[in-house]
Amino acid sequence: MKQIIPPFTKESAAQKVQLAEDAWNSRDPKKVSLAYSIDSQWRNRDQFFSGRPAIVDFLTHKWNREQHYKLQKHLWSFTDNRISVRFEYEWQHAETGEWYRTHGNEHWEFDSEGLMQVRDMSANDVKITAENRKF
């Protein structure tokens, strides 16, 4: 498949968001990391790191803890090489069995090849019951 590169249109930004959602729902850290530049800079809540190996490590740990992960991303806004999304995902804590819904926002910046070079994420977790799951 052809890489979606900046400058973005409404349609190409929406496609980029859908591709990200699909990749993250695969829960395959190596596959997901390929959408990011080699030296991609991340802020994920209170964690700051860079590079694909760190991304793979982070996602591996995340999905070991967050079982039954299901994510939905929604395009919020875009400019030439930036996209902002809002998202929701649900997951079950591997150790406690408790269910959570996480709500948040991400701001992405892409290089000229369409790889994400900056990812800035903020989120909040809300405890839910299994009966209140949406996904």
DSSP file with accessible surface (Angstrom, degrees, kcal/mol):
  #  RESIDUE AA STRUCTURE BP1 BP2  ACC     N-H-->O    O-->H-N    N-H-->O    O-->H-N    TCO  KAPPA ALPHA  PHI   PSI    X-CA   Y-CA   Z-CA
    1    1 A M              0   0  196      0, 0.0     2,-0.2     0, 0.0     0, 0.0   0.000 360.0 360.0 360.0 142.9    0.0    0.0    0.0
    2    2 A K        -     0   0  183      1,-0.1     2,-0.2     0, 0.0     0, 0.0  -0.447 360.0-112.5 -70.9 136.1    1.2    3.5   -0.8
    3    3 A Q        -     0   0   82     -2,-0.2     2,-0.6     1,-0.1    -1,-0.1  -0.469  24.8-126.3 -68.9 136.4    2.3    5.6    2.2
    4    4 A I        -     0   0   22    110,-0.2    -1,-0.1    -2,-0.2     4,-0.1  -0.790  37.6-174.7 -85.8 118.6    0.0    8.6    3.0
    5    5 A I        -     0   0   83     -2,-0.6   107,-0.1     2,-0.1   108,-0.1  -0.819  19.4 -62.9-118.5 155.6    2.3   11.6    3.1
    6    6 A P  S    S+     0   0   23      0, 0.0    75,-0.1     0, 0.0     2,-0.1  -0.367  93.6  70.7 -69.2 158.8    1.8   15.3    3.9
    7    7 A P  S    S-     0   0   95      0, 0.0     2,-0.2     0, 0.0    74,-0.2   0.432  81.2-149.1 -76.6 145.2    0.3   17.7    3.1
    8    8 A F        -     0   0   11     72,-1.5     2,-0.2    71,-0.6    74,-0.1  -0.538  13.2-160.7 -86.9 147.6   -2.9   16.1    4.4
    9    9 A T     >  -     0   0   73     -2,-0.2     4,-2.9     1,-0.0     5,-0.3  -0.672  42.9 -97.7-105.9 173.4   -6.4   16.6    3.1
   10   10 A K  H  > S+     0   0  142     -2,-0.2     4,-2.1     1,-0.2     5,-0.2   0.922 126.7  47.1 -58.6 -40.7   -9.5   15.8    5.1
   11   11 A E  H  > S+     0   0  129      2,-0.2     4,-2.2     1,-0.2    -1,-0.2   0.924 113.7  44.9 -69.1 -45.3   -9.7   12.4    3.3
   12   12 A S  H  > S+     0   0   19      2,-0.2     4,-2.3     1,-0.2    -2,-0.2   0.882 112.7  52.1 -70.7 -33.5   -6.0   11.5    3.7
   13   13 A A  H  X S+     0   0    0     -4,-2.9     4,-2.2     2,-0.2    -1,-0.2   0.931 110.1  49.0 -65.0 -42.7   -5.9   12.6    7.4
   14   14 A A  H  X S+     0   0   46     -4,-2.1     4,-2.4    -5,-0.3    -2,-0.2   0.900 110.9  50.5 -63.6 -38.6   -9.0   10.4    8.0
   15   15 A Q  H  X S+     0   0  111     -4,-2.2     4,-2.6     2,-0.2    -1,-0.2   0.911 108.7  51.9 -63.6 -41.9   -7.2    7.5    6.2
   16   16 A K  H  X S+     0   0   19     -4,-2.3     4,-2.0     1,-0.2    -2,-0.2   0.906 110.2  48.9 -61.5 -41.8   -4.1    8.0    8.3
   17   17 A V  H  X S+     0   0    6     -4,-2.2     4,-2.6     2,-0.2    -1,-0.2   0.922 111.2  49.4 -64.4 -44.2   -6.2    7.9   11.5
   18   18 A Q  H  X S+     0   0   85     -4,-2.4     4,-2.7     1,-0.2    -2,-0.2   0.911 109.8  51.2 -63.9 -40.8   -8.0    4.7   10.4
   19   19 A L  H  X S+     0   0   60     -4,-2.6     4,-2.4     2,-0.2    -1,-0.2   0.904 110.5  49.5 -62.1 -40.1   -4.6    3.0    9.6
   20   20 A A  H  X S+     0   0   16     -4,-2.0     4,-2.8     2,-0.2     5,-0.3   0.930 110.7  49.6 -64.6 -44.8   -3.3    3.9   13.0
   21   21 A E  H  X S+     0   0   25     -4,-2.6     4,-2.4     1,-0.2    -2,-0.2   0.941 112.2  48.0 -58.8 -46.8   -6.5    2.5   14.7
   22   22 A D  H  X S+     0   0   83     -4,-2.7     4,-0.8     1,-0.2    -1,-0.2   0.918 112.8  48.1 -61.6 -43.7   -6.2   -0.7   12.7
   23   23 A A  H >X>S+     0   0   19     -4,-2.4     3,-1.0     1,-0.2     5,-0.7   0.942 112.3  47.8 -64.2 -48.0   -2.5   -1.1   13.5
   24   24 A W  H ><5S+     0   0    5     -4,-2.8     3,-1.4     1,-0.3    -1,-0.2   0.885 107.5  56.4 -62.9 -36.1   -2.9   -0.5   17.2
   25   25 A N  H 3<5S+     0   0   24     -4,-2.4    -1,-0.3     1,-0.3    -2,-0.2   0.698  95.5  66.3 -70.7 -14.7   -5.8   -2.9   17.4
   26   26 A S  H <<5S-     0   0   47     -3,-1.0    -1,-0.3    -4,-0.8    -2,-0.2   0.728  94.4-147.3 -70.9 -22.8   -3.5   -5.6   16.0
   27   27 A R  T <<5 +     0   0  117     -3,-1.4    -3,-0.1    -4,-0.5    -2,-0.1   0.814  50.7 138.6  55.0  36.5   -1.5   -5.3   19.3
   28   28 A D     >< -     0   0   71     -5,-0.7     4,-2.7     1,-0.2     5,-0.3  -0.888  39.0-164.9-110.5  98.3    1.6   -6.1   17.3
   29   29 A P  H  > S+     0   0   23      0, 0.0     4,-2.3     0, 0.0    -1,-0.2   0.857  87.1  49.4 -56.2 -38.9    4.3   -3.7   18.7
   30   30 A K  H  > S+     0   0  151      2,-0.2     4,-0.9     1,-0.2    26,-0.1   0.924 112.6  47.2 -67.8 -42.8    6.8   -4.3   15.8
   31   31 A K  H >4 S+     0   0  109      1,-0.2     3,-0.8     2,-0.2     4,-0.3   0.937 113.5  48.3 -61.6 -47.7    4.1   -3.6   13.2
   32   32 A V  H >< S+     0   0    2     -4,-2.7     3,-1.9     1,-0.2    -2,-0.2   0.914 104.8  59.9 -60.5 -41.5    2.9   -0.5   15.0
   33   33 A S  H >< S+     0   0    6     -4,-2.3     3,-1.8     1,-0.3    -1,-0.2   0.760  89.5  71.6 -62.1 -24.3    6.4    0.8   15.3
   34   34 A L  T << S+     0   0  106     -4,-0.9    -1,-0.3    -3,-0.8    -2,-0.2   0.674  86.8  64.8 -69.5 -13.8    6.9    0.9   11.6
   35   35 A A  T <  S+     0   0   47     -3,-1.9    81,-2.5    -4,-0.3     2,-0.3   0.541  96.0  74.8 -81.5  -5.3    4.5    3.9   11.3
   36   36 A Y  E <  S-a  116   0A   3     -3,-1.8    81,-0.2    79,-0.3    16,-0.1  -0.805  89.8-104.8-111.7 148.6    7.0    6.0   13.3
   37   37 A S  E >   -     0   0A   5     79,-2.2     3,-1.9    -2,-0.3    14,-0.2  -0.223  39.5-104.4 -64.4 158.6   10.3    7.5   12.2
   38   38 A I  E 3  S+     0   0A 114      1,-0.3    14,-1.4    13,-0.1    -1,-0.1   0.860 123.3  33.0 -52.7 -38.8   13.5    5.8   13.5
   39   39 A D  E 3  S+     0   0A 109     12,-0.2    -1,-0.3    11,-0.1    -2,-0.1   0.009  86.1 164.5-110.5  28.5   14.0    8.6   16.0
   40   40 A S  E <   -     0   0A   0     -3,-1.9    11,-2.1    10,-0.1     2,-0.5  -0.134  32.0-135.2 -50.7 136.2   10.3    9.3   16.7
   41   41 A Q  E     -aB 118  50A 103     76,-2.7    78,-2.5     9,-0.2     2,-0.4  -0.853  25.2-169.3 -99.6 128.0    9.8   11.4   19.9
   42   42 A W  E     -aB 119  49A   6      7,-3.2     7,-1.8    -2,-0.5     2,-0.4  -0.928  23.2-176.0-121.9 140.7    7.0   10.3   22.2
   43   43 A R  E     +aB 120  48A  48     76,-2.4    78,-2.6    -2,-0.4     2,-0.5  -0.985  12.8 176.8-123.1 120.2    5.2   11.6   25.2
   44   44 A N  E >   -aB 121  47A   4      3,-2.7     3,-2.3    -2,-0.4     2,-0.4  -0.930  65.0 -60.1-123.9 101.4    2.7    9.1   26.6
   45   45 A R  T 3  S-     0   0   64     76,-1.8    76,-0.1    -2,-0.5    79,-0.0  -0.447 124.0 -12.9  58.9-112.6    1.1   10.5   29.7
   46   46 A D  T 3  S+     0   0  132     -2,-0.4     2,-0.4    -3,-0.1    -1,-0.3   0.242 118.4  96.4-102.6  14.3    4.1   11.0   32.0
   47   47 A Q  E <   -B   44   0A  88     -3,-2.3    -3,-2.7     2,-0.0     2,-0.4  -0.872  49.9-170.8-108.6 137.6    6.6    9.0   29.9
   48   48 A F  E     +B   43   0A 152     -2,-0.4     2,-0.3    -5,-0.2    -5,-0.2  -0.994  23.3 137.9-125.7 127.5    9.0   10.5   27.4
   49   49 A F  E     -B   42   0A  37     -7,-1.8    -7,-3.2    -2,-0.4     2,-0.3  -0.964  29.7-145.6-158.7 171.5   11.1    8.4   25.1
   50   50 A S  E     +B   41   0A  58     -2,-0.3     4,-0.3    -9,-0.2    -9,-0.2  -0.990  46.5  43.2-146.5 154.0   12.3    8.2   21.5
   51   51 A G  S  > S-     0   0   10    -11,-2.1     4,-1.9    -2,-0.3   -12,-0.2   0.219  78.5 -86.9  93.7 150.0   13.1    5.6   18.8
   52   52 A R  H  > S+     0   0   56    -14,-1.4     4,-2.8     1,-0.2     5,-0.2   0.875 121.9  56.0 -59.4 -42.2   11.5    2.5   17.5
   53   53 A P  H  > S+     0   0   98      0, 0.0     4,-2.4     0, 0.0    -1,-0.2   0.929 110.0  46.9 -58.7 -39.2   13.1    0.1   20.0
   54   54 A A  H  > S+     0   0   29     -4,-0.3     4,-2.7     2,-0.2    -2,-0.2   0.871 110.9  52.8 -67.9 -35.5   11.7    2.2   22.9
   55   55 A I  H  X S+     0   0    0     -4,-1.9     4,-2.8     2,-0.2     5,-0.3   0.941 109.9  47.6 -64.2 -46.1    8.3    2.2   21.1
   56   56 A V  H  X S+     0   0   25     -4,-2.8     4,-2.5     1,-0.2    -2,-0.2   0.932 113.4  48.4 -61.4 -44.2    8.3   -1.6   20.8
   57   57 A D  H  X S+     0   0  114     -4,-2.4     4,-2.2    -5,-0.2     5,-0.2   0.932 113.0  47.9 -60.5 -46.6    9.3   -2.0   24.5
   58   58 A F  H  X S+     0   0   23     -4,-2.7     4,-2.7     1,-0.2    -2,-0.2   0.941 114.4  44.8 -59.6 -49.9    6.6    0.4   25.6
   59   59 A L  H  X S+     0   0    0     -4,-2.8     4,-2.7     2,-0.2     5,-0.2   0.872 110.4  54.7 -67.2 -35.6    3.9   -1.2   23.5
   60   60 A T  H  X S+     0   0   58     -4,-2.5     4,-1.3    -5,-0.3    -1,-0.2   0.952 112.8  42.6 -60.9 -48.0    5.0   -4.7   24.6
   61   61 A H  H  X S+     0   0  131     -4,-2.2     4,-1.6    -5,-0.2    -2,-0.2   0.922 113.5  53.7 -62.9 -44.1    4.7   -3.8   28.2
   62   62 A K  H  X S+     0   0   13     -4,-2.7     4,-3.1     1,-0.2     3,-0.4   0.939 111.5  42.8 -56.5 -51.3    1.4   -1.9   27.6
   63   63 A W  H  < S+     0   0   18     -4,-2.7    -1,-0.2     1,-0.2    -2,-0.2   0.679 108.0  59.1 -80.3 -12.5   -0.4   -4.8   25.9
   64   64 A N  H  < S+     0   0  104     -4,-1.3    -1,-0.2    -5,-0.2    -2,-0.2   0.832 117.5  34.2 -73.1 -33.7    0.9   -7.3   28.5
   65   65 A R  H  < S+     0   0   94     -4,-1.6    29,-2.6    -3,-0.4     2,-1.1   0.848 114.1  59.9 -84.9 -41.4   -0.8   -5.2   31.1
   66   66 A E  E >< S-C   93   0A   9     -4,-3.1     3,-0.5    -5,-0.2    -1,-0.2  -0.734  75.5-172.8 -98.0  90.2   -3.9   -4.1   29.1
   67   67 A Q  E 3   +C   92   0A  75     25,-2.5    25,-3.0    -2,-1.1    -3,-0.1  -0.403  64.3  20.8 -80.6 157.4   -5.6   -7.3   28.0
   68   68 A H  E 3  S-     0   0A 111     23,-0.2    -1,-0.2     1,-0.2     2,-0.2   0.842  85.8-172.8  54.6  37.1   -8.6   -7.4   25.6
   69   69 A Y  E <   +     0   0A   4     -3,-0.5     2,-0.4    -6,-0.1    22,-0.2  -0.403  12.7 174.8 -65.6 129.2   -7.5   -4.0   24.2
   70   70 A K  E     -C   90   0A  91     20,-1.9    20,-2.1    -2,-0.2     2,-0.3  -0.963   8.8-168.8-141.4 123.6  -10.0   -2.4   21.8
   71   71 A L  E     -C   89   0A   1     -2,-0.4     2,-0.4    18,-0.2    18,-0.2  -0.860  15.0-169.8-119.0 144.5   -9.4    1.1   20.4
   72   72 A Q  E     -C   88   0A  66     16,-2.8    16,-2.2    -2,-0.3     2,-0.4  -0.998  10.9-168.2-129.2 128.7  -11.3    3.7   18.5
   73   73 A K  E     -C   87   0A  10     -2,-0.4     2,-0.4    14,-0.2    14,-0.2  -0.907   1.2-164.5-113.6 146.1   -9.6    6.8   17.1
   74   74 A H  E     -C   86   0A  61     12,-2.7    12,-2.2    -2,-0.4     2,-0.1  -0.997  26.2-114.8-133.6 129.8  -11.4    9.9   15.7
   75   75 A L  E     +C   85   0A  51     -2,-0.4    10,-0.2    10,-0.2     3,-0.1  -0.400  34.3 173.2 -60.6 128.4   -9.9   12.6   13.6
   76   76 A W  E     -     0   0A 167      8,-3.1     2,-0.3     1,-0.4     9,-0.2   0.797  59.7 -31.7-103.3 -50.9  -10.2   15.9   15.5
   77   77 A S  E     -C   84   0A  57      7,-1.7     7,-2.9   -64,-0.1    -1,-0.4  -0.974  54.2-162.5-161.3 169.9   -8.2   18.3   13.2
   78   78 A F  E     -C   83   0A  73     -2,-0.3     5,-0.2     5,-0.2     2,-0.2  -0.988   6.6-175.9-155.9 157.7   -5.3   18.5   10.8
   79   79 A T        -     0   0   80      3,-2.6   -71,-0.6    -2,-0.3     3,-0.2  -0.650  60.9 -58.5-133.7-162.5   -2.9   20.8    9.1
   80   80 A D  S    S-     0   0  117      1,-0.2   -72,-1.5    -2,-0.2     3,-0.0   0.904 130.7  -0.7 -51.0 -53.6   -0.2   20.3    6.4
   81   81 A N  S    S+     0   0   52    -74,-0.2    29,-2.7   -75,-0.1     2,-0.4   0.167 118.8  81.7-127.8  20.2    1.9   17.7    8.4
   82   82 A R  E     - D   0 109A 135     27,-0.2    -3,-2.6    -3,-0.2     2,-0.4  -0.965  47.4-174.5-130.2 147.1    0.0   17.4   11.7
   83   83 A I  E     -CD  78 108A   1     25,-1.8    25,-3.2    -2,-0.4     2,-0.4  -0.997   7.3-160.1-136.8 138.7   -3.1   15.5   12.8
   84   84 A S  E     -CD  77 107A  21     -7,-2.9    -8,-3.1    -2,-0.4    -7,-1.7  -0.959  15.7-178.7-117.3 138.7   -4.9   15.6   16.2
   85   85 A V  E     -CD  75 106A   1     21,-2.4    21,-2.3    -2,-0.4     2,-0.4  -0.926  21.4-146.1-130.6 156.1   -7.2   12.7   17.3
   86   86 A R  E     -CD  74 105A 104    -12,-2.2   -12,-2.7    -2,-0.3     2,-0.3  -0.893  29.5-175.8-112.5 152.3   -9.4   11.9   20.2
   87   87 A F  E     -CD  73 104A   7     17,-2.5    17,-2.1    -2,-0.4     2,-0.3  -0.969  22.5-163.2-147.3 161.6   -9.6    8.3   21.2
   88   88 A E  E     +CD  72 103A  24    -16,-2.2   -16,-2.8    -2,-0.3     2,-0.3  -0.983  15.5 173.1-139.7 139.7  -11.3    5.8   23.5
   89   89 A Y  E     -CD  71 102A   4     13,-2.0    13,-3.4    -2,-0.3     2,-0.4  -0.989  17.3-147.3-145.7 155.4  -10.2    2.3   24.3
   90   90 A E  E     +CD  70 101A   2    -20,-2.1   -20,-1.9    -2,-0.3     2,-0.3  -0.920  23.8 161.2-119.5 148.8  -11.2   -0.4   26.7
   91   91 A W  E     - D   0 100A   1      9,-2.1     9,-2.6    -2,-0.4     2,-0.5  -0.984  33.9-123.1-160.7 160.5   -9.1   -2.9   28.4
   92   92 A Q  E     -CD  67  99A  49    -25,-3.0   -25,-2.5    -2,-0.3     2,-0.3  -0.951  34.1-116.3-114.3 128.7   -8.9   -5.4   31.3
   93   93 A H  E  >  -C   66   0A  22      5,-3.1     4,-2.4    -2,-0.5   -27,-0.2  -0.468  19.5-142.5 -65.4 124.8   -6.1   -5.1   33.8
   94   94 A A  T  4 S+     0   0   51    -29,-2.6    -1,-0.2    -2,-0.3   -28,-0.1   0.819  95.8  37.6 -60.5 -34.6   -4.0   -8.3   33.5
   95   95 A E  T  4 S+     0   0  173    -30,-0.2    -1,-0.2     1,-0.1    -2,-0.1   0.864 128.2  27.8 -88.2 -38.7   -3.4   -8.5   37.3
   96   96 A T  T  4 S-     0   0   78      2,-0.1    -2,-0.2     0, 0.0     3,-0.1   0.668  88.7-133.4 -99.1 -21.3   -6.6   -7.3   38.8
   97   97 A G     <  +     0   0   33     -4,-2.4     2,-0.1     1,-0.3    -3,-0.1   0.446  57.2 142.4  79.9  -0.8   -9.2   -8.3   36.2
   98   98 A E        -     0   0   72     -6,-0.1    -5,-3.1    -5,-0.1     2,-0.3  -0.454  47.4-127.7 -75.1 148.0  -10.8   -4.8   36.4
   99   99 A W  E     -DE  92 128A  25     29,-0.7    29,-2.3    -7,-0.2     2,-0.3  -0.733  26.3-175.0 -97.0 146.3  -12.1   -3.1   33.3
  100  100 A Y  E     -DE  91 127A  40     -9,-2.6    -9,-2.1    -2,-0.3     2,-0.5  -0.968  19.8-151.3-137.0 151.2  -11.2    0.4   32.2
  101  101 A R  E     -DE  90 126A  33     25,-2.7    25,-2.6    -2,-0.3     2,-0.5  -0.996  19.0-155.7-118.0 128.3  -12.1    2.8   29.5
  102  102 A T  E     -DE  89 125A   0    -13,-3.4   -13,-2.0    -2,-0.5     2,-0.4  -0.905   7.7-169.0-108.0 130.5   -9.4    5.3   28.6
  103  103 A H  E     +DE  88 124A  70     21,-2.6    21,-2.6    -2,-0.5     2,-0.3  -0.946  25.1 130.8-115.5 138.8  -10.2    8.6   27.0
  104  104 A G  E     -DE  87 123A   9    -17,-2.1   -17,-2.5    -2,-0.4     2,-0.3  -0.971  43.6-113.6-168.8-175.5   -7.6   10.9   25.5
  105  105 A N  E     -DE  86 122A  75     17,-2.3    17,-2.4    -2,-0.3     2,-0.4  -0.967  19.1-164.4-133.7 147.0   -6.1   13.1   22.8
  106  106 A E  E     -DE  85 121A   2    -21,-2.3   -21,-2.4    -2,-0.3     2,-0.5  -0.988   6.5-157.9-131.9 144.9   -3.0   12.7   20.6
  107  107 A H  E     -DE  84 120A  92     13,-2.3    13,-2.3    -2,-0.4     2,-0.4  -0.994  17.6-167.4-121.3 125.6   -1.1   15.2   18.5
  108  108 A W  E     -DE  83 119A   5    -25,-3.2   -25,-1.8    -2,-0.5     2,-0.4  -0.914  12.1-167.1-117.5 142.3    0.9   13.8   15.7
  109  109 A E  E     -DE  82 118A  40      9,-2.2     8,-2.7    -2,-0.4     9,-1.8  -0.997  15.1-155.8-127.1 133.7    3.6   15.4   13.5
  110  110 A F  E     - E   0 116A   4    -29,-2.7     6,-0.2    -2,-0.4     2,-0.1  -0.797   9.2-132.1-113.0 149.3    4.8   13.6   10.3
  111  111 A D    >   -     0   0   33      4,-2.8     3,-1.9    -2,-0.3    -1,-0.1  -0.260  45.2 -88.0 -84.1-179.8    8.0   13.8    8.3
  112  112 A S  T 3  S+     0   0  101      1,-0.3    -1,-0.1     2,-0.1    -2,-0.0   0.681 127.4  57.2 -67.6 -15.8    8.0   14.2    4.5
  113  113 A E  T 3  S-     0   0  129      2,-0.1    -1,-0.3  -108,-0.1     3,-0.1   0.396 120.1-106.3 -93.0   0.4    7.8   10.4    4.1
  114  114 A G  S <  S+     0   0    0     -3,-1.9     2,-0.3     1,-0.3  -110,-0.2   0.582  75.7 136.1  87.0  10.1    4.6   10.1    6.1
  115  115 A L        -     0   0   25   -112,-0.1    -4,-2.8   -79,-0.1     2,-0.5  -0.721  62.3-111.0 -90.4 142.2    6.2    8.6    9.2
  116  116 A M  E     +aE  36 110A   6    -81,-2.5   -79,-2.2    -2,-0.3    -6,-0.3  -0.586  37.0 174.1 -75.7 120.1    5.2   10.0   12.6
  117  117 A Q  E     +     0   0A  60     -8,-2.7   -76,-2.7    -2,-0.5     2,-0.4   0.655  68.6  32.9-101.0 -18.2    8.1   11.9   14.1
  118  118 A V  E     +aE  41 109A  52     -9,-1.8    -9,-2.2   -78,-0.2     2,-0.4  -0.995  58.8 179.5-139.6 132.8    6.3   13.3   17.1
  119  119 A R  E     -aE  42 108A   5    -78,-2.5   -76,-2.4    -2,-0.4     2,-0.5  -0.980   3.7-177.9-132.1 120.0    3.5   11.7   19.2
  120  120 A D  E     -aE  43 107A  53    -13,-2.3   -13,-2.3    -2,-0.4     2,-0.4  -0.974  11.6-178.5-121.8 116.7    2.1   13.6   22.1
  121  121 A M  E     -aE  44 106A   1    -78,-2.6   -76,-1.8    -2,-0.5     2,-0.4  -0.949  15.5-180.0-126.0 137.3   -0.6   11.8   24.1
  122  122 A S  E     + E   0 105A  54    -17,-2.4   -17,-2.3    -2,-0.4     2,-0.3  -0.987  18.7 162.6-128.2 141.5   -2.7   12.7   27.2
  123  123 A A  E     - E   0 104A  15     -2,-0.4     2,-0.4   -19,-0.2   -19,-0.2  -0.992  27.4-148.1-156.4 160.3   -5.3   10.3   28.6
  124  124 A N  E     - E   0 103A 120    -21,-2.6   -21,-2.6    -2,-0.3     2,-0.4  -0.993  17.2-140.7-131.6 139.4   -7.4    9.4   31.6
  125  125 A D  E     - E   0 102A  61     -2,-0.4     2,-0.5   -23,-0.2   -23,-0.2  -0.841  13.4-167.2-100.8 135.8   -8.5    6.0   32.8
  126  126 A V  E     - E   0 101A  69    -25,-2.6   -25,-2.7    -2,-0.4     2,-0.2  -0.990  22.0-127.0-123.0 125.1  -12.0    5.4   34.1
  127  127 A K  E     + E   0 100A 123     -2,-0.5     2,-0.3   -27,-0.2   -27,-0.3  -0.511  36.3 176.6 -69.8 134.3  -12.9    2.2   35.9
  128  128 A I  E     - E   0  99A  19    -29,-2.3   -29,-0.7    -2,-0.2     2,-0.2  -0.870  29.4-110.5-130.7 166.5  -16.0    0.5   34.3
  129  129 A T    >   -     0   0   65     -2,-0.3     3,-1.3     1,-0.1     4,-0.3  -0.652  32.1-112.9 -91.9 158.8  -17.8   -2.7   34.9
  130  130 A A  G >  S+     0   0   45      1,-0.3     3,-1.3    -2,-0.2    -1,-0.1   0.863 119.3  57.9 -57.4 -34.1  -17.8   -5.5   32.3
  131  131 A E  G 3  S+     0   0  161      1,-0.2    -1,-0.3     3,-0.0    -3,-0.0   0.731 101.5  56.1 -69.4 -23.3  -21.5   -4.8   31.7
  132  132 A N  G <  S+     0   0  101     -3,-1.3    -1,-0.2     2,-0.0    -2,-0.2   0.343  77.6 125.9 -92.4   6.7  -20.7   -1.2   30.8
  133  133 A R    <   -     0   0  103     -3,-1.3   -32,-0.0    -4,-0.3    -3,-0.0  -0.361  40.6-168.7 -65.7 143.7  -18.3   -2.0   28.0
  134  134 A K              0   0  122      1,-0.1    -1,-0.1    -2,-0.0    -3,-0.0   0.684 360.0 360.0 -99.9 -29.1  -19.0   -0.4   24.7
  135  135 A F              0   0   53    -65,-0.1    -1,-0.1   -63,-0.0   -65,-0.0  -0.818 360.0 360.0-105.4 360.0  -16.5   -2.3   22.5
